[in-house]
Amino acid sequence: MSRQSDETRLWTMQGNECTRQFPELHLPPMDGDFVLDGEVCCTDPETEAIDVELVMERFRLKKKTKSIRTRNSSR
């Protein structure tokens, strides 16, 4: 993840941009420009267990029209 001039972008290890797939990460609670190195993981909303398949589903989303259900969304 990087932010430069108030634009936050998220990248895979292979250098593919995946900002659109993770909208809840667009406004990190940090000031100024930065680069973070880490790993995104998703949890199952029912069990809160780490769910690798949910991460893969996010990466496969390509169109803006597909909806992404976040933990804070209404069901």
Phi and psi in degrees as a GROMACS rama.xvg file:
@    title "Ramachandran Plot"
@    xaxis  label "Phi"
@    yaxis  label "Psi"
@TYPE xy
-141.263  152.263  SER-2
-133.75  129.768  ARG-3
-140.252  126.579  GLN-4
52.797  46.859  SER-5
66.3971  14.3428  ASP-6
-109.824  117.121  GLU-7
-97.3479  134.082  THR-8
-136.468  146.982  ARG-9
-121.28  138.004  LEU-10
-129.511  149.413  TRP-11
-83.216  171.448  THR-12
-61.372  -26.8152  MET-13
-85.4531  0.743721  GLN-14
87.6597  14.3459  GLY-15
-89.3707  132.234  ASN-16
-74.1328  134.292  GLU-17
-134.834  29.6409  CYS-18
-57.8893  -44.1967  THR-19
-61.1866  -31.5394  ARG-20
-75.7973  -13.6384  GLN-21
-131.218  67.7103  PHE-22
-63.4661  -26.0357  PRO-23
-70.1536  -9.47984  GLU-24
-99.7832  3.81076  LEU-25
-69.2924  -25.123  HIS-26
-122.374  70.5031  LEU-27
-67.5305  150.289  PRO-28
-80.7628  56.8053  PRO-29
-135.165  150.463  MET-30
-101.787  152.922  ASP-31
75.6249  -175.221  GLY-32
-80.2228  147.167  ASP-33
-161.696  164.856  PHE-34
-131.963  127.489  VAL-35
-115.422  138.59  LEU-36
-112.793  124.173  ASP-37
-170.945  -163.371  GLY-38
-136.072  137.036  GLU-39
-88.766  134.633  VAL-40
-133.183  149.983  CYS-41
-113.533  150.57  CYS-42
-115.856  147.917  THR-43
-66.287  125.852  ASP-44
-62.224  -24.8814  PRO-45
-82.6158  -46.4004  GLU-46
-103.075  -15.5784  THR-47
63.2619  14.4998  GLU-48
-80.0702  148.37  ALA-49
-62.6388  131.647  ILE-50
-126.613  100.022  ASP-51
-61.1146  -35.7844  VAL-52
-63.0307  -34.326  GLU-53
-63.1678  -38.8233  LEU-54
-63.1305  -44.742  VAL-55
-63.7628  -36.7961  MET-56
-61.2453  -41.8005  GLU-57
-61.5527  -44.6399  ARG-58
-63.3295  -29.6167  PHE-59
-78.646  -14.635  ARG-60
-70.0446  121.851  LEU-61
-116.351  -30.2639  LYS-62
-95.5436  142.845  LYS-63
-63.2356  -26.2473  LYS-64
-74.7269  -18.7653  THR-65
-73.224  138.492  LYS-66
-89.6071  150.159  SER-67
-120.188  118.953  ILE-68
-87.9485  119.567  ARG-69
-101.232  166.654  THR-70
-57.6478  -33.0863  ARG-71
-87.9719  -1.81404  ASN-72
-75.5001  153.38  SER-73
-77.0513  148.692  SER-74
